[in-house]
């Protein structure tokens, strides 16, 4: 069930991605990461049947225009946390991209905050992210390994983090986090 769009004062309009946004979302994912992998990943995940949350930020000066300019995108997709005794469904944040000329202007922060709220409203209780360990803690993320949760692959720098959207959601949850297969083909 779609949640209504929200205007973030002084920043932008955050809304659900539309089909006509896909080309520009792919373009600035490619620009933001300096490679085509993330743009292809977003395209591939869109074609899955598992629910995703895909939001865009629109320049507030264009918010009412039919050809509003998309300046940021965030994707959340299903993740499973598997242990020998249970499998828990979570949601993974990423990729997130902001058009290069609008980076460091608060657009990414607002996409993350609003996206986390959409995940909560959709019934998710746990979010994971593979990202900069100095950036994501300000949203409530902490190192996943301290909770006994590990990403299915080894990565340097300990960038795998987890966050509860509901207090107590991580109680008793341990194991290996597995993203959709499309993430492994990057």
N, C-alpha and C positions, 0 to 999 in steps of 0.2 A: 504494500500500500504506500503510494508516494506521500512523502511529507511535504508540506508547502515550502515554497521558496522563501528565502530570508534575505532581507537587505541588511548588510553589515555597514553601519554608518561610517562614512568616510572611506570605505574600502571598495565594496563591490556587492553585487547580487550573487548569492550562491544558490544554484538550482540543480536539479537532476539533468544529467547529460541527455541531449537529444540526438537523433540520428544525423542531423545536419551539422553537429559539432565535431563529428568523428575525424574528419580530415585535418582540421586545425589542431585538435588534441594530439593526433599522431605527429604532426609537424613540430609542435613545441616540446613534446616528449623527446623526439629525436634531437632537437636543438639543446634542450636542457641537459641531456646526458651525453651529448656529442657522439651519438651512435644510434642506429635504428632499432636496437633490441627492445627498448621499453615501449616504443610505438607499436611494434609488432606484437609484443606481449599483451598490451591493452586490447588490440584488435582481436587476438585469439581468445582472451578471457571473455570478451563480450559475446562470443558465439557459443558459450557453454550454457547448459541448462541450470547450473547452480546459480542461486541468486547472488547478485553483486550490488554494490552501492557505488555508483559512478556519478560524481558531482563535478560541475564546472563553476568557475568564478567568471563573472562577466563584469567588464569595466562599468563602474557606476554611471559614467557619463553616457553610456550606450544602453543602460538597463531597459529602457522602454522601447528601444529601436528594434525593428524586425530583424535587422542584421547586426545585432549586438555582438561586440567583440569579446570572444572568449580569451581570458588571460591566464587561466589556471585550471588544473584538473587533478582530481584525486580518485583513486580506485580502491575499493575494499572488496576482497573476495574470500570465499570460504577456505578455511584451514582446518585440518583435524589434528588433534593432539592425541597420540596413540600410546597407550601403556599396555603391558601384558594383560591387564584386567578390564580396561575400559577405553572407549574412544569418545572424546569430547569435541564438539564442533565449536570452533572459534572463527574469527574473521581476521584477515591480514590486511594491514594498511600498506598500500603501495602498488604501483609507483605513484608518486606525486610529482607534478611538474608545473612550473610557473613560466610563462613566457619570459625569455631572457631580459627584456627591457623593463619587466615589472618585478623581477626578483628582489628580495630584501626590502619589500614594501609592505609586508604584513599579509599578503594574499595567501601564501602557503599556510601561515598560522591560522587564518580564518577557515581555510578549507579543512584543515585537520580538526579544529574545534567543532565545526559544524558537522563534519563527517562522523566524528565520534558520537555526537548526539544522535545522528541518523542511525548509526549502528545500534545504539542503546534502544531507540524507539522501535527498531526492527526485531528486537528480542535477543540480540547478541549480548553475551556477558563477559567475554574475553576477547581482547585484541592483541595481535602480535605485530611486530615490525622488525624489519632488517634495515637498520639505518644508523645514523651517526649517534653514538652513545652520549655525546655532549648536547645534542639537540632535542631528542625526544623525551627525556625525563621531565622537562617543563610542562608536558601534557599529562604526566602521571605514569609514564612508562618506567620500568626498572629492568635490570638484567634478568633475563628469563632463567638463566642457569641457577640463580639464587632460589628459584622456586622449583627447581628440578625439571625444568622444561628446556629442551635442546632442539635446535634446528637440525634437520636431517643431514645437513652438510657442515663440514668444518669451514670456518671463515676466520681470518685473522682480525684481531682488534675487538673481539667480543661485541659485535653490533646487534645481536639478536635480543629483543626486548619484549616484554609482555605488560599488559595493563588490565586490571579488572574494571569493567563498566558497572558492575554491581558488587558491593562489598561482600566478600566471602566467596566470590565466584571461583577463585583459584584454590580454595581449600580442597586438599586431596587430589588435585590435578597435577600429574607429573607425566613425563614421557617425551616422545619425539613429535615435533610439529612438522606437518607435511602440507606443503602448498599444493595447488592444482598442478597437474603435469606440465602445463604450459610454462610455468616458471622454471622448470628444469631444462627447457630447450633454448634458453637465452644464451 
